[in-house]
Amino acid sequence: MMITPFYRAALLIGALLLAGCSHNSQERDDTRPQAWLQPGTRVTLPPPGITPALSSQQLLTASVNGKTQSLLVMLNADAQKVTLAGLSSVGIRLFLATYNETGIHTEQSIVAPELPPASQVLADVMLSHWPVSAWLPQLPQGWTLKDQGDRRELRNADGRLVTEIVYLQRKGKREPISIEQHVFHYHITIQYLDD
């Protein structure tokens, strides 16, 4: 099965939804994975644990360069690890990524060089689900991440909007429903399948 470049964009979230050259935090852990926020700027991902635990099945629909593609994602996260499985629209597993205290471990079921690194996929997932307080120590100097009503905005040191996440109250929880990545030019909508 051929994986199109569009799957690559869909996976950028976890797309997706899951990204600096310099990092000034004294608490940086060089054993943790990094991801691109914009060209030339990387960030170390926050620790993998989150409470309360998350578990969801999502249909991600990504739009890139006027093309649309869907990807099924199963997300499980608890106080020790994050597990993310990506499936094609016909149910074929494309990848399985686990992030725990020892780093990211991946299994790729289909050889597809255009798939992004697992850390990039996890970055979008964690950016949309993890609290702002987990991200702030990780961000490059001058970058901001703020919740404003039903939106979360990641801005670079110049104040430019890099990523915008829209939320909806669902089952008493605030859940991301779309991610707009303004620098890498992709948009992902998230439909929850476990209602």
Summary of the structure (lengths in Angstrom):
residues: 195
radius of gyration: 15.4
end to end distance: 30.2
largest distance: 45.1
contacts: 649
relative contact order: 0.23
helix: 13%
strand: 45%
